[in-house]
Amino acid sequence: MADTRFRSAAIREGVLRAATRSFLYALAKMTRISIAPMSPSFTPAAMSPCKASLREQALQAKAGIYANGGTPHECPVVSISDGPSIAHPGMRFSLVSRELIADSVEATVQAHQWDGMFGIGGCDKNLPGLLDGPL
């Protein structure tokens, strides 16, 4: 017989997880699968054209996750845009941001034991970082 437990059961089942359960209870129904829509679009303002439409896509993803029996846990990721960082020392962070994104996705998903993530990216920096996640 296959194990039907969700990964997120590790943070909500058992006596030792009572404090975590009470913390999460304020957020969601804990019997649902936990999915993290992750995108640079959750920040208040888009800083480049490649992120302009991502906020609406992220909101639709959250609605779809919830409508299909999951609990969405919105999570922003950093995004460095080449445009504003051209011709000054800030440009050194552009390519490195891919690794920052991948590391933050991995750390967040693993630390919270989410059952999955839904990455929404829109440029050559944040999309590869989102795809290099832990799941």
Phi, psi and omega in degrees: 000134182285146176285120183258009178289143174278155174305322184294348177300334181297337181255000183230350183257144175098162182298319182294344182260013182301317180295320178295318178301315181294324177295314182285333182304325179292341184263322192196168170286120188280355179273352181273156176294140182259117181237136180254107168287121184240128184199151173286355183280350182284350175287152188302323184233136175284134182254002177206156181301330183289347178256355189304321184262000186289330181300313180296321178296319180295320178295322177294321178297316178301315180297319179294321178297314181294317181297335182258022172094007180254170174246115179279135176242094184302131182217119178281155172233154179291152176210124178257128180261136179297321185309299181289347183260007182288141170066032171204172185301340178298340181295339179296341184267351185299300181292324179298334182298335176301314179292323177299317179295311180301317180294320181290324176297311180299313182298317182292312182294317181290317182295323182267355180054040177294152182282340179187173176221154181236099183276132179234108181236169183211020176204179184283002176254306185282328181296311177298323178297321178291324181286342182267027182283183189277347187261000000 
